[in-house]
Amino acid sequence: MTLVTVLVTNDDGVASPGLAALVQAVAGPGRRVVVAAPSSDQSGTSAAVAPRAPEGVRIEPVSIAGLDEPGFEDLISFSVDGPPALAVLGARIGELGEAAAAASVVASGINLGRNTGVAVLFSGTVGAALAAANLGLSGLAVSIDSMDPAHFATATTIAAAALDWILDAPAGTVLNVNVPDLPVDRLAGVCEAPLATFGTVQATVQDRQAGPFTAEFRITQPEPEPGTDGALLQDGWVTVTALVGIRADQEVEVASFIERAVSRAA
């Protein structure tokens, strides 16, 4: 049996119960699980790999709370002083040992709270999965629609099935999965869903007279459009969205425009 290595991370921090739940979901025969998760909450860090301290990134072996039962004695787990994408990068380039470098898929989550709509751009949970794809791996991001979930078991069931699928998909595949905080038998179903439109960002600038200007940013999110991941999740559906990471648009013709401008300035 070929051994498959799954790298598990999150953006809520290594102590989050969602991390332990995801480890339980993806573990199984023929799989080696390595955990590399932030030492503190790194929500909203997207696919950032900075800031880093001048002396380098602190990486420490840790034990994962909630994984005391038999079967996890040999779990390899690290706390990384940085965002989850940095943990993925460090693992990929061998900074966390041979086991982590051998990973073929990154499982990120289980995030506390939804990650829907085009606002997934800002999610550290999703950012880790996208970073994995940019590094030649596949990525799975799983979120549950509650900050204090009562039904982690539902999310682990969904995560396990999603990982089975993505292991057979081409390298570079990224799935964003959102799970209602409901018992399995109360789910409306599972569906592929487009991203909801992100709301608007309102900024209020205050002049403090003596000192710098300060700005307060507030995101306003209207009701998601029917049929999108945000709306379907509210209606009790598990939503699955395949994401495409950084890529070039081959149909944009801008080089000649800039070249003409350069010629006029010469």
C-alpha positions as CSV (number, residue, x, y, z in Angstrom):
1,M,0.0,0.0,0.0
2,T,1.4,3.4,-1.0
3,L,1.7,5.7,2.0
4,V,0.0,9.1,1.5
5,T,1.1,12.0,3.6
6,V,-1.5,14.7,4.5
7,L,-0.3,18.0,5.9
8,V,-2.9,19.5,8.2
9,T,-3.0,23.2,9.1
10,N,-5.5,25.9,10.0
11,D,-5.6,29.6,10.7
12,D,-7.4,29.5,14.1
13,G,-4.2,28.3,15.8
14,V,-2.8,24.9,16.8
15,A,-5.0,24.8,19.9
16,S,-8.3,25.1,18.0
17,P,-10.6,22.1,18.4
18,G,-11.3,22.3,14.7
19,L,-7.7,21.2,14.0
20,A,-8.0,18.1,16.1
21,A,-11.3,17.3,14.5
22,L,-9.7,17.6,11.0
23,V,-6.8,15.3,12.0
24,Q,-9.3,12.7,13.1
25,A,-11.2,13.1,9.8
26,V,-8.2,12.6,7.4
27,A,-6.4,9.9,9.4
28,G,-6.7,6.3,8.2
29,P,-5.0,3.3,6.8
30,G,-2.2,4.1,4.4
31,R,-2.1,7.7,5.5
32,R,0.5,9.6,7.5
33,V,-0.7,12.8,9.0
34,V,1.7,15.7,9.8
35,V,0.4,18.9,11.5
36,A,2.0,22.3,11.0
37,A,-0.3,25.0,12.4
38,P,0.1,28.6,13.6
39,S,1.1,29.0,17.2
40,S,-1.6,31.8,17.5
41,D,-4.8,32.9,15.7
42,Q,-3.8,33.9,12.1
43,S,-7.3,34.5,10.8
44,G,-7.5,36.8,7.8
45,T,-3.9,36.3,6.7
46,S,-4.8,34.9,3.3
47,A,-1.8,33.2,1.7
48,A,0.7,35.5,3.4
49,V,4.2,34.2,4.4
50,A,5.2,37.2,6.4
51,P,5.9,39.0,8.7
52,R,8.8,37.0,10.0
53,A,11.1,37.9,12.9
54,P,14.7,38.8,12.0
55,E,15.9,35.7,13.9
56,G,13.7,33.4,11.8
57,V,10.5,31.5,12.3
58,R,10.0,29.7,15.6
59,I,9.0,26.1,15.0
60,E,8.3,23.8,18.0
61,P,7.1,20.2,18.3
62,V,3.7,20.2,20.1
63,S,1.0,17.7,21.1
64,I,-2.5,18.3,19.9
65,A,-5.2,18.5,22.6
66,G,-8.0,16.1,22.0
67,L,-6.0,13.4,20.3
68,D,-5.2,11.2,23.3
69,E,-6.9,8.1,22.0
70,P,-5.0,5.2,20.5
71,G,-3.9,5.6,16.9
72,F,-2.3,9.1,17.2
73,E,0.8,8.2,19.3
74,D,3.1,8.7,16.3
75,L,1.4,11.9,15.1
76,I,4.0,14.5,14.0
77,S,2.9,18.0,14.9
78,F,4.5,21.4,14.9
79,S,3.6,24.9,16.1
80,V,4.7,27.5,13.6
81,D,5.1,31.2,14.6
82,G,3.4,32.6,11.4
83,P,0.4,32.2,9.1
84,P,-0.7,28.9,7.7
85,A,0.6,29.5,4.2
86,L,4.1,29.9,5.8
87,A,3.7,26.6,7.5
88,V,2.8,25.0,4.1
89,L,5.8,26.6,2.5
90,G,8.1,25.5,5.2
91,A,6.9,22.0,5.0
92,R,7.2,21.9,1.2
93,I,10.8,23.1,1.2
94,G,11.8,20.6,3.9
95,E,12.1,22.9,7.0
96,L,9.8,20.6,9.0
97,G,11.4,17.3,8.1
98,E,11.1,14.6,5.5
99,A,7.6,13.5,6.5
100,A,6.1,17.0,6.0
101,A,8.0,17.5,2.8
102,A,6.5,14.3,1.4
103,A,2.9,15.6,1.7
104,S,0.8,15.5,-1.5
105,V,-2.2,17.3,-0.1
106,V,-2.9,20.0,2.4
107,A,-6.0,19.9,4.6
108,S,-6.8,23.2,6.2
109,G,-9.4,23.8,9.0
110,I,-11.8,22.9,10.3
111,N,-12.3,26.7,10.5
112,L,-14.6,28.2,13.1
113,G,-17.0,30.2,11.0
114,R,-17.9,30.1,7.3
115,N,-15.6,30.9,4.4
116,T,-17.9,31.8,1.5
117,G,-18.0,34.3,-1.3
118,V,-15.1,36.0,-3.0
119,A,-14.1,37.1,0.5
120,V,-12.3,33.7,0.7
121,L,-9.4,35.8,-0.8
122,F,-8.7,37.0,2.7
123,S,-9.1,33.7,4.5
124,G,-6.0,32.1,6.0
125,T,-7.8,28.7,5.9
126,V,-8.4,29.0,2.2
127,G,-5.1,30.8,1.6
128,A,-3.2,27.7,2.9
129,A,-5.0,25.5,0.4
130,L,-4.3,27.9,-2.5
131,A,-0.6,28.1,-1.4
132,A,-0.5,24.3,-1.5
133,A,-1.7,24.4,-5.1
134,N,1.0,27.0,-6.1
135,L,3.6,24.6,-4.6
136,G,2.4,21.6,-6.6
137,L,0.1,20.0,-4.0
138,S,-3.7,19.8,-3.8
139,G,-5.5,21.7,-1.1
140,L,-8.7,21.2,0.9
141,A,-10.2,24.0,3.0
142,V,-13.0,23.0,5.4
143,S,-15.1,25.4,7.5
144,I,-18.1,25.0,9.7
145,D,-20.8,27.7,9.9
146,S,-20.4,28.4,13.7
147,M,-17.9,30.0,16.0
148,D,-18.9,27.5,18.7
149,P,-19.9,24.4,16.8
150,A,-22.1,21.7,18.3
151,H,-21.7,19.3,15.4
152,F,-18.0,18.8,14.5
153,A,-18.9,15.2,13.7
154,T,-20.8,16.4,10.6
155,A,-17.8,18.4,9.4
156,T,-15.4,15.6,9.9
157,T,-17.7,13.2,7.9
158,I,-17.7,15.7,5.0
159,A,-14.0,16.4,5.3
160,A,-13.2,12.7,5.1
161,A,-15.2,12.3,2.0
162,A,-13.8,15.4,0.3
163,L,-10.2,14.2,1.1
164,D,-10.9,10.8,-0.5
165,W,-12.0,12.6,-3.7
166,I,-9.2,15.1,-3.8
167,L,-6.5,12.4,-3.4
168,D,-7.7,11.0,-6.8
169,A,-7.9,14.5,-8.4
170,P,-5.0,16.1,-10.4
171,A,-2.3,17.8,-8.4
172,G,-3.1,21.5,-7.8
173,T,-6.8,20.9,-7.2
174,V,-8.3,23.1,-4.5
175,L,-11.7,22.6,-2.8
176,N,-13.4,25.0,-0.5
177,V,-16.0,23.2,1.6
178,N,-18.5,24.9,4.0
179,V,-20.6,22.8,6.4
180,P,-23.7,23.8,8.3
181,D,-23.5,23.3,12.1
182,L,-26.2,20.6,11.9
183,P,-26.5,16.9,12.5
184,V,-25.8,14.8,9.4
185,D,-29.5,13.7,9.1
186,R,-30.6,17.4,9.0
187,L,-28.4,18.5,6.2
188,A,-30.3,19.6,3.0
189,G,-27.7,17.9,1.0
190,V,-24.3,18.5,-0.7
191,C,-24.0,20.7,-3.8
192,E,-21.4,22.5,-5.9
193,A,-21.8,26.2,-5.5
194,P,-20.5,29.4,-7.0
195,L,-19.0,32.1,-4.8
196,A,-21.3,34.7,-3.5
197,T,-20.5,38.4,-4.3
198,F,-18.5,40.0,-1.5
199,G,-20.1,43.0,0.1
200,T,-18.7,46.5,0.3
201,V,-16.0,48.0,2.5
202,Q,-16.8,51.2,4.2
203,A,-14.0,53.4,5.6
204,T,-14.3,56.2,8.1
205,V,-11.2,58.5,8.4
206,Q,-10.7,60.4,11.6
207,D,-8.5,63.5,11.9
208,R,-6.9,63.3,15.3
209,Q,-5.4,66.8,14.9
210,A,-2.2,66.1,16.9
211,G,-1.0,62.9,15.3
212,P,-1.6,60.7,12.2
213,F,-5.0,60.1,10.6
214,T,-6.7,56.9,11.6
215,A,-9.1,54.9,9.5
216,E,-11.8,52.4,10.6
217,F,-12.8,49.7,8.1
218,R,-16.0,47.8,8.3
219,I,-17.2,45.1,5.9
220,T,-20.9,45.1,5.1
221,Q,-22.3,41.9,3.7
222,P,-25.8,41.9,2.2
223,E,-27.9,38.8,1.9
224,P,-26.0,36.4,-0.5
225,E,-27.4,35.9,-4.0
226,P,-29.7,32.9,-4.3
227,G,-27.9,29.9,-5.6
228,T,-24.5,31.0,-4.3
229,D,-22.4,29.3,-1.6
230,G,-23.5,31.8,1.1
231,A,-27.2,31.4,0.4
232,L,-27.1,27.6,0.1
233,L,-25.1,27.2,3.3
234,Q,-27.8,29.3,5.1
235,D,-30.4,26.9,3.8
236,G,-28.6,23.9,5.3
237,W,-26.5,22.7,2.3
238,V,-22.9,21.6,2.4
239,T,-21.3,23.7,-0.3
240,V,-18.3,22.6,-2.4
241,T,-16.5,25.1,-4.6
242,A,-13.4,24.3,-6.7
243,L,-11.1,27.2,-6.7
244,V,-8.5,28.3,-9.2
245,G,-5.5,30.1,-7.9
246,I,-3.1,32.6,-9.5
247,R,-3.1,32.4,-13.2
248,A,-2.4,34.7,-16.1
249,D,-5.1,36.0,-18.5
250,Q,-3.7,35.3,-21.9
251,E,-6.3,37.4,-23.7
252,V,-5.3,40.8,-22.2
253,E,-3.5,42.9,-24.8
254,V,-1.7,45.5,-22.8
255,A,2.0,45.2,-23.7
256,S,1.6,47.1,-27.0
257,F,-0.2,50.0,-25.2
258,I,2.7,50.3,-22.7
259,E,5.3,49.9,-25.4
260,R,3.8,52.8,-27.3
261,A,3.8,55.0,-24.2
262,V,7.5,54.1,-23.7
263,S,8.3,55.0,-27.3
264,R,6.6,58.4,-26.9
265,A,8.6,59.1,-23.7
266,A,11.9,58.1,-25.3
